Amino acid sequence: MIELRIPTVSIIIPTLNESKNISRVLDSLMDDFVRNEAEILFADAQSTDGTRDIISSLSRNNSSIRLIDNPEKFQVFGLNRAIQEARGRYIIRADAHSLYPEGYVRRCIQLLEETGAWNVGGVMVPRGDSFFQSAVALAMRHPVGVGDARFHLGNYSGFVDTVYLGAFPKDVFDRVGLYDPNNITNEDAELNLRILKAGGKIYLDGSLEVIYTPRNSLAALARQYFRYGRGRCYTTLKHKRMTSWRQAAPVLLIPGLAASIAAGLFFPLFFLIPPAYWMSLTLIGLLSRTGGTLFDRRRLILGTLFAVMHTCWGAGFLSFLFFRPSLRK
């Protein structure tokens, strides 16, 4: 009988139609430590582009790679299924749209052991291929776009309230529970709140830079931030707390802009407030130090990107607040 190797680490990657990304994601994660100490679980949400065939082929040649079915499709369900089937002492959450620095998995395990944290992670570094994606990447590294979120800004190492993706001792999920299936777009932050409430710590290593591919259209960016807002509202209602000022600002922005338009019907000067808001963001973008050159064309659309991120996030938050779906028990 062949003895089944017990891995130290289980790397979990949710997938949905990721046939173009699997090879490069694996290449960035793979090193001698991963080959010898890890299993890789792809939690696939019923892909139709050949992703499942690629994973099945990989698993036939490498017993440490497994395909986990996620019939519910949302990644939170895939993450939970994979965690339940994982055999490693540590869980590494990975993303199929990200690329990882050399030695990423080993460094995460070292940090867990050295800091005693219940979750460790690195910095999200957006990097786009197209002009639009590249501009979104700038917006996602700017405080006006993402507030004071340290895993976005990449200027800090130490204990924080959340990180990008995450690495955990598996028994953390026994202590605080799995990802909340009612929270399909803010599951990381909600889990991290439970970790902090249970007395655990979260550690950010600013030198661990994970490359993230932004959305490639304004509509896709708007949908993304609308969903982010809805997910954050669920987390806020569940835990009865806002974790920072950056979350309150876009929520207050929506009624503020609406009130200025309504007031403009009686006092026309109020109609100037929405365009003044946009022009202020545009000026901030133009004067930003982000970008490679003094006349970086991407800065021309930063104001519009900031406005879309703010308003869609706020609208998403308010839409969940006033039109809540039925929740799973």
C-alpha positions in Angstrom: 0.0 0.0 0.0 1.3 3.5 -0.9 1.5 5.7 2.1 -0.3 9.0 1.6 1.9 12.0 2.3 0.5 14.4 4.9 1.2 18.0 3.6 2.2 20.8 5.9 0.3 23.4 3.9 -2.9 23.4 1.9 -3.1 26.1 -0.7 -6.7 26.9 -1.7 -7.4 28.6 -5.1 -11.1 29.3 -6.0 -11.6 29.2 -9.8 -14.3 30.0 -12.3 -13.2 29.9 -16.0 -9.6 30.5 -15.2 -8.0 28.3 -18.0 -5.7 31.2 -19.0 -4.5 31.9 -15.5 -3.9 28.5 -13.9 -0.4 27.9 -15.3 1.0 31.3 -14.4 -0.5 31.2 -10.9 1.0 27.8 -10.3 4.4 28.8 -11.7 4.5 31.8 -9.3 3.6 29.7 -6.3 5.7 26.6 -7.1 9.1 26.2 -5.5 10.9 23.4 -3.6 9.0 24.1 -0.4 5.6 23.9 -2.1 6.6 20.7 -4.0 7.7 19.0 -0.8 5.3 20.4 1.8 2.1 21.5 0.2 -1.1 20.3 -1.5 -3.0 22.6 -3.9 -6.8 22.5 -3.9 -8.7 24.2 -6.8 -12.2 24.9 -5.6 -13.9 25.2 -9.0 -17.3 26.8 -9.5 -18.4 24.7 -12.5 -16.1 26.2 -15.1 -17.0 25.8 -18.8 -13.8 27.0 -20.5 -11.6 23.9 -19.9 -10.4 24.9 -16.5 -11.6 21.6 -15.0 -9.9 19.6 -17.6 -6.6 21.4 -17.0 -6.9 20.8 -13.2 -7.8 17.1 -13.7 -4.8 16.7 -16.0 -2.5 18.3 -13.5 -3.9 16.1 -10.7 -3.2 12.9 -12.7 0.4 13.8 -12.9 0.7 15.2 -9.3 -1.3 13.7 -6.4 -0.8 16.9 -4.4 -3.2 18.8 -6.8 -6.9 18.2 -6.2 -10.1 19.4 -7.8 -12.9 20.4 -5.3 -16.4 21.0 -6.7 -18.1 24.2 -5.8 -21.7 23.8 -7.2 -22.9 27.0 -5.4 -20.4 28.9 -7.6 -19.7 31.8 -5.2 -16.1 31.6 -4.0 -17.0 31.7 -0.3 -18.6 28.2 -0.7 -15.5 26.9 -2.5 -13.2 28.2 0.2 -15.2 26.5 2.9 -15.5 23.2 1.0 -11.7 23.2 0.4 -10.9 24.1 4.0 -13.0 21.1 5.2 -11.1 18.8 2.9 -7.7 20.2 3.4 -5.1 18.0 5.1 -2.5 20.5 5.9 -1.8 22.1 9.3 -1.8 25.5 7.6 -4.2 27.1 5.1 -3.0 29.5 2.4 -5.7 31.3 0.6 -4.6 32.2 -3.0 -6.4 33.9 -5.9 -6.4 32.9 -9.6 -6.0 36.5 -10.7 -2.8 37.1 -8.6 0.9 36.3 -9.0 3.0 35.6 -5.9 6.6 36.6 -5.0 9.3 34.1 -4.7 9.1 32.1 -1.5 5.6 33.4 -0.7 4.2 30.2 0.9 7.3 29.5 3.0 7.4 33.1 4.2 3.8 33.1 5.2 4.4 29.9 7.3 7.5 31.5 8.9 5.4 34.6 9.8 2.7 32.5 11.4 5.2 30.7 13.5 7.3 33.8 14.4 4.5 36.2 15.2 1.9 33.9 16.7 -0.7 35.6 14.5 -3.9 33.8 13.4 -3.7 35.3 10.0 -0.8 36.7 8.0 -0.6 38.2 4.5 1.0 40.7 2.2 0.2 43.7 0.1 -2.1 43.8 -2.9 -0.1 45.4 -5.8 -2.4 46.1 -8.7 -0.8 45.9 -12.1 -2.6 46.2 -15.4 -1.8 45.3 -19.0 -4.1 47.8 -20.7 -4.2 51.6 -20.2 -7.4 51.4 -18.3 -6.2 48.6 -16.0 -3.0 50.5 -15.3 -5.0 53.6 -14.4 -7.2 51.5 -12.0 -4.0 50.2 -10.5 -3.0 53.7 -9.7 -6.4 54.5 -8.1 -6.2 51.3 -6.0 -2.8 52.4 -4.5 -3.9 56.0 -3.7 -5.4 57.0 -0.3 -8.2 58.9 -2.0 -9.2 55.6 -3.7 -8.7 53.1 -0.9 -8.4 55.2 2.3 -6.0 54.1 5.0 -6.1 50.4 4.1 -2.5 49.4 4.8 -2.6 46.2 2.6 -3.4 48.5 -0.3 -0.9 51.3 0.4 2.0 48.9 1.1 3.9 51.2 3.5 3.8 49.2 6.7 4.7 45.9 8.4 3.1 44.9 11.7 -0.2 44.0 13.3 -3.3 45.2 11.4 -7.1 44.6 11.1 -6.9 42.9 7.7 -4.6 41.6 5.0 -4.8 40.6 1.3 -5.8 36.9 1.0 -4.3 35.4 4.1 -2.5 32.4 5.6 -3.9 30.7 8.7 -3.2 27.8 11.1 -6.0 25.4 10.1 -7.3 25.2 13.7 -8.2 28.9 13.5 -11.3 27.8 11.6 -12.2 25.5 14.5 -12.0 28.5 16.8 -13.9 31.1 14.9 -15.8 29.2 12.2 -15.5 29.1 8.4 -16.1 32.0 6.0 -19.6 33.3 6.4 -21.7 32.1 3.4 -24.0 35.1 3.6 -21.0 37.4 2.8 -20.0 36.7 -0.8 -17.8 39.8 -1.4 -16.4 40.8 2.0 -15.7 37.4 3.4 -12.1 38.1 4.2 -12.7 41.2 6.3 -15.6 39.6 8.1 -13.5 36.6 9.0 -10.7 38.9 10.2 -13.2 40.7 12.5 -14.1 37.4 14.1 -10.4 36.6 14.5 -9.8 39.9 16.3 -12.9 39.4 18.5 -11.7 36.0 19.5 -8.3 37.5 20.7 -6.3 36.5 17.6 -3.9 38.8 15.8 -3.4 39.6 12.1 0.0 40.4 10.7 0.9 42.3 7.5 4.3 41.9 5.9 4.7 44.9 3.6 7.5 43.2 1.7 5.2 40.4 0.5 3.9 42.0 -2.7 1.2 40.0 -4.5 0.4 41.2 -8.0 -3.3 41.7 -8.6 -5.0 42.2 -12.0 -7.6 45.0 -11.9 -10.9 45.1 -13.8 -10.6 46.1 -17.4 -13.7 48.3 -17.9 -15.5 51.1 -16.1 -18.7 49.0 -15.8 -16.8 46.1 -14.3 -15.1 48.4 -11.8 -18.5 49.9 -10.9 -20.0 46.4 -10.3 -17.0 45.3 -8.3 -17.2 48.3 -5.9 -21.0 48.0 -5.7 -20.6 44.4 -4.5 -17.9 45.5 -2.1 -20.2 48.0 -0.6 -23.0 45.5 -0.1 -20.6 43.0 1.5 -19.2 45.6 3.9 -22.8 46.6 4.9 -23.5 43.0 5.8 -20.3 42.9 7.9 -21.2 46.2 9.6 -24.7 45.0 10.5 -23.5 41.6 11.7 -20.8 43.0 13.9 -22.5 46.4 14.7 -19.3 48.4 13.9 -17.6 50.4 11.3 -13.9 49.6 11.3 -12.6 52.9 9.9 -13.6 56.3 8.6 -12.9 55.2 5.1 -16.1 53.1 5.2 -18.3 55.9 6.5 -17.3 58.5 3.9 -18.7 57.0 0.7 -22.0 56.0 2.6 -22.5 59.7 3.6 -21.5 60.8 0.1 -24.5 59.4 -1.7 -27.2 61.2 0.4 -25.0 64.3 0.3 -24.9 64.4 -3.5 -28.6 63.5 -3.7 -29.5 66.3 -1.3 -27.4 68.8 -3.3 -29.3 68.0 -6.5 -32.6 68.3 -4.7 -31.6 71.6 -3.2 -30.5 72.8 -6.6 -34.1 72.7 -7.7 -34.7 75.7 -5.4 -31.2 77.1 -5.1 -29.3 76.5 -8.4 -25.9 77.0 -6.8 -26.3 73.6 -5.2 -26.1 72.0 -8.6 -22.5 72.9 -8.6 -21.6 70.5 -5.7 -21.5 67.2 -7.8 -19.3 68.6 -10.5 -17.1 70.4 -7.9 -16.7 67.0 -6.2 -15.6 65.4 -9.5 -13.3 68.3 -10.4 -11.7 68.1 -6.9 -11.0 64.4 -7.5 -9.6 65.1 -11.0 -7.3 67.8 -9.6 -6.1 65.4 -6.9 -5.4 62.8 -9.6 -3.5 65.2 -11.8 -1.4 66.4 -8.9 -0.8 62.9 -7.6 2.8 61.6 -7.3 1.7 58.2 -8.5 2.7 57.2 -12.0 6.0 57.0 -13.7 6.3 60.5 -15.4 5.3 64.1 -14.8 2.7 63.9 -17.6 1.4 60.4 -17.1 -1.8 60.2 -19.1 -3.4 57.8 -16.6 -3.8 60.7 -14.2 -6.3 62.3 -16.5 -8.9 59.6 -15.6 -8.0 59.1 -11.9 -10.7 61.6 -10.8 -13.4 59.6 -12.7 -12.1 56.3 -11.2 -12.1 57.7 -7.7 -15.7 58.9 -8.2 -16.9 55.6 -9.5 -15.2 53.7 -6.6 -16.7 56.1 -4.0 -20.2 56.3 -5.3 -20.7 52.6 -6.3 -19.3 51.5 -2.9 -21.6 53.8 -1.1 -24.6 52.9 -3.3 -23.9 49.2 -2.7 -23.8 49.7 1.1 -27.1 51.6 1.1 -28.8 49.1 -1.2 -28.0 46.3 1.2 -29.0 48.4 4.2 -32.5 49.1 2.8 -33.1 46.1 0.6 -31.6 43.1 2.4 -31.8 39.7 0.8 -32.9 36.7 2.8 -29.9 35.2 4.6 -28.7 31.6 4.9 -28.8 30.2 8.4 
